[in-house]
Amino acid sequence: MSSLTARAERIAERARSLPPIAVDAVLTAACIGNAVAQMLGEGTFTWYLVGVALLGCLPLMWRRRYPFEVTMICGICTVWLSLAHAIGDLPAAQLVATYTFAALCPPPERLIAAGGTLAGITTSLGPKITDLQEIGIDFALTMVCFTVAYALGTGARARRDRIAMLEERAARLSEERAAAATRERERIAREMHDILAHSISMIAIQAEAGPLAVRTDPDKAERMFDTVSETARDALAQLRRALGVLRAEPDGAPRRPAPGLTALETLVEDVRHAGLEATLERDGPPRPISSDLEVTAYRIVQEALTNTVRHAKARTVRVRLIWRDDTLVVEVSDDGRGPSATVATANGRKGGHGLIGMRERVTAAGGDLVTGPGPDGTGYHVRANLPLNGNAP
């Protein structure tokens, strides 16, 4: 039995791989042969009835494009042949048409076609049989055959709909994976920009001042070179962690934690070594927050300090963390030359990659970012309002 089932499955698979026009041509030829054979068996073979049979079978070649119309034509011709006693109780063409409209027609057309088929069966059997018991047997047999044809068509439609649903789901999942990959690439790009911009700026400033300090203050020069070394190592560690998601890390590999609020002291100290008077202030009692929000706050301060060191020509810079009931406010202010006339602030949806990255981070955290001149019109001021609701671990 299993071998027969496997053979049947192979035959069905080969049939599905054939071109649809070839399958329809074979079905049409088989239905014509069935109609002619039944005429010969009933002794009613005439060229007139052969023409009616051809008219009822040939439209099957177009059954996939016009299932409802083909069903109507086949039904009319089948009833015609039945009333002429030129066909038996199992009209092959109409059974194929029944399968087709069950598989391809929308619900309203299926309902009309099913009603028309039932009326055609009743009309065909009525004049041929006078015995009520014989009428019931033939009607039941015919209805079973048409019911099986309709059920097979319904199963084919369900299978096709299921395949379409799975394909749509697969396409949607593929789009979601592509969107997630894009978001991850953007996140990694922001991380690398923040890490490199700050670290390279610190290294460049220390290296530029190093030769002068060697001649005038060797101890200070030694501290500056130590700072360069520590900054470079820290940048390499952060880059390794940021890029670690792109490859499989070996089990048990040591990982440095993502930078958070506790690392701000080191960040401010690096700015002091660059020659600025940098301070870190905290207002209000700290609250526990998620590591993601800590990284967001750290990167905002890092990018703001990097811009101050590279562009502001400032002497002092102040970092403030203001803890409120439902918000963490991060402020970075300097006394430099302020925003350039050629570079708009983040509020104007413009600016360099650093400002864009800050805005994206704050938006992802559900907060808002304000940048521009300081309160008295001098220097540059960055203020990020980060909501705490839903971020506590």
N, C-alpha and C positions, 0 to 999 in steps of 0.2 A: 504493500500500500504506500509506503514511504517513497519507493522508487517511482510509482505512478504519479504521486504528488509532485515530486521533484521534476519529473518530465513535463508535467502540466505547467509548472512554474516556468521552466525553460522555454516552452512553446509560447506562453503568454508574454514573456520578456522579449522574445524575438518578434512577436506580433506588434508589441508596443514600439519596437525600434524601426518598424517599416514606415515608409512615408504615408501620411494619411490618405493621399489620393490613391495609392495602391491598395490599401485596405478597403476603401470605399468601392473601388472598381471590382475587387473580388466579391464583396458583399452583394453588389448590384448584379453581377453575373450569376451568383448563386441563387438570388431571389428570382431572377428571370427563369433560370433552369427549374426551380421549384414550381413556379406558376405553370410553365409548359408541361411539366411532368404531371401535375394535378389535372390539367385539362385532358391530357391523354388518358389518365386514369378514369376520369369522369365521362369520357367519350364525347366531349364538347369542344374538341380542338377546331377552331376556325380562325382565319386570319383576322377577322374582326375582333375576336376576344384576345388574340395575341397582341393586337395593337393596344387594347385596353391594359393588358398586363404590362406591356412595355411602358405605357404612360404612367403606370403606378409604380414601376421599379426604377426607371432611369433617374427620376429626381433624387434618389438616394445618393447619387454622386455629389449632390450639393447639400446634404443633410447637415453638415457642420456649420455652414453659413446661414442656412434658412431652415432650422429644425421645425418650426411651427408650420410654415407653409408646406414643407415636404410632407409632414404628417397629415395635413388636410388632404393633399392630393392623393397620397397613398390610401388614406381611409376611404375616399370617394370611389376610387378604382377598385378597392378590395370589396366594398359593398356591392358594386356593379357586377363584379365577377361572381360573387356569392349568390346574388339573385338570379344570375344566369346559370347557376349550378356548374360553374367552371372552376371552382376552387374548393378545397377541403376545409376542415375546421381549424387548421393551423396555418394562416397566411404568413409566410416568412417576411415579406416586405413590410407588412403592418407591424409585425413584432419588432423588426429593426427600427422602424419609425417610432414605436413606443419607447424603446430603449433610448433613442436619440432625444426625444423631447423631454424625457425624464432627466437626462443628463445635462442638457444644454439650455432649456427654456427657463425663463423667470417664472415665479409662482403663478401670476395670473394666466399666462399662456399654458402652463402645465395643467391648471384647473380646467380650462376650456378644452384642451386636447384630451384630457382624461374623460371628461363628460362626452365629447364627441366619439371617443373610442368605445365607451360603454353603449352609447346609442347605436353605433354601427354594428357592434356585436349582436345586440338585440334585434336589429332590423335584419341582419343576415341570417340568423338562426330561426326566426319566426316562421317564414313561409315554407321552410324545408322540412319541418318536423311536425307531425300531428299528435304523436304520443307525448303526454305531459312528462312521463318518467324519462323518456329519451331526451326531451328538451332540457330537463334539469341536469342530466349527466353531461350532455354536450356543452351546455352553458357553463357548468362548473369546470370542465376540463379546459375550455377556452379561456375562462377567467383566470384559472391557475397559470396558464402559459403567459397571458398578458401581465398578470401580477408579477411573475418572475422577471419578465422583461423590464417592467417598470422599476422593480427593486434593484435590478442590476444597474440600470441607468442612474437611480438615486445614489447607489454606492459609488459609482464612478464620479458623480458630481461631488459627493462628500470627500472623496479622495483628492480630487482636483482642488477643492476649496482648502483642504488641510495642507496640501503642498504649497498653495499660494500663501496661506497664513504663515507656514514655517519659513518660506522664503522672505516674506515681509519682516518676520521677527528677526531672521538672520541679518537682513539688510539694516534693520534698526539697531541691532546689537553692534554691527560693524561700524555704523555711524557713531554710536556712543563710544566705542573703543577708540575710534579716530579722534573724536572730540576730547576724550580723556588724555590721549597721548599728546594732543596739541597743548592742552592745559598744563600737562607735566613738563613739556619742553619749555613753555613760557615761564613756569615756576623755576626751573633749573637756570634759565637764562637770567632771570631776576637775581637769583642767588649768586650766580657767577659775577654778574655786574656789580652787585653790592660788595662782594668779597674782594674782587680785583681792584675796583675803583678806590676803595678805602686803603687797602694794603699797599698797592703800588704808589698811591699818593704819599702815604706815610714814609715808605722806603725812599722815594725820590727826594722828599724834603730833607730827610736825615742824611742821605748821601750827598746832597748838594752842600749842606752845612758842615759835613764832616771834615773836609780838607782844611777849612778855616779854623775849626775847633781844635784840630790836631796841633796847629801852630800856636794857638793862644791858650787853650785849656785842654790838655791831654786827658784829664779825668772825664771831662764832659764829652770829649770825643769818644772815649771808650764806652760811656753809657749810651751814646747815640748809636754806635755800631752794634751794641747789644740789643738795642731796640729794633734796629733793622733786622737782625737775626731772628729775634722773637716774632716780629711781625711776619716775616717770610714763612717761618715754620707754622705759625697759626693760620696763615692764608692757605698753605698747602694742605693742612689738616681739614680746613673747612671745604676746600675744593674737593678733596677726596671724599668727604661725606656727601657733598652735593651731587657728585657724579657716581656715587656708589649705587644709586637706583638704576643706573643704566647697565649694570652688569651684576652677575650673581656674586655675592660676597661669600667667602668661605665661612663655614660654620665656626663660631667661636672667635671670629675676627674682632679685635678690639674696635670699639666705636666711641668717638668723642661725642658727648651730648651736644645738641643744638644750642647755639648761644642764646642766652636769655637775659633777664634783667640783672642778674648777679654779675654778668660780664660787662655791664656798662662802665664800672669803675676802671677796668682795663682799657676800655675804649677811650674814655676821657683822659686817662693817663697818657695814652699814645699821642693825643692831641697836645697835651702839655709839653711832651718831648719835642713836638714839632715847633714849639715856640709860642703857642697861644696860652692865654690865661683861661683855662677851662674849669668849670665848676659843675657839679652834679648835685641837684637838690631834690628832696622828696617831701611832698606835702600830703599829710593824711596817712592813716594806717594802711599798710599794704594788705592786699587780699590775695588768696590763692587763685591763680588763673591757669588756663591751659598752656601747654608748651607752644602750641601754634601762635597763640596771642603774644606770648613772650618773644618768640622769634620775630613777629611782626613789629613789636615795639623796638626791639634791638635793631632791626634793619632800618627802621625809619631814622633812629638816632644816628646810626652809622652813615647812612646816605647824606643826612643833613650836615654832619660833621665833615664828611668828605668834601661836600660842596663848599663849606666854609674854608677849609684848608686850601682848596685848589683855586677858588674863584673870588672869595669875599675880600681878601686882603685885610682881614680883621685882626684885632689885638685880643679881644676877649670873646668867649662864647659860653653860653649858659644852657645847661640841660636840666629840665624840670619834669618830674613825674608827679602828677596831681591825682591822688586817689579820691574818687567820689563814690557815692553809693552804688551807682550802676555804670560808671564810666571811668576809664583810665585815660587821662589827658597827658599826651607827650608833647612837650614844647622844647624847641631848640632855637635860641636867639643869639645873634652876633651883632657886633658894632661895625661891620664892614660896609662896603660901598652899596649894598642893597641889590635888588633885582636889576638886571640890565635892561635897557630900553628895547633890546632886540629879542629878549627871551621873556615870554609871558609866564605867569605863575600857573601852578597846577589847577587853580580855580577856573582858569580860562581854557582848560582841557588841552593845554599845549605844554611846551617845555621839553627838556632833554629826556634821555632814557631814565635818568635817575628819578626825576619828578614823576614821570609816567609810572615807573615801578612802584614808587611810594603810594601813588594814588590807587593803583591796582591792589596793592596789599591792604590798604585801609578799606577799600570797597569790599574786598573779599571777607574782611572781618566784620562788615556791617557798619562801619563808622564813616566819618567824613574827614577830609583833609583841607586845611587852610594854609596857604603860603603867600608871602608877600613882604612888604616893608614892615619894620618893627612898629610898635604902637606910637612912637614919636616920629615916625617917618624915616628913621635911619636904620641901617643894618638890614638884616634879613631874618624873617620869623617863620618858623614851621610849627604848626599846631595840628595834632591828630587826635581825634576823639574816638576812642575804641570802646565799644560797649562790652560790659562784663557779663551781662545776662546770657546764660547758655554756654559760657566759656569756662566756668569753673569746673575742675575735674571731678 
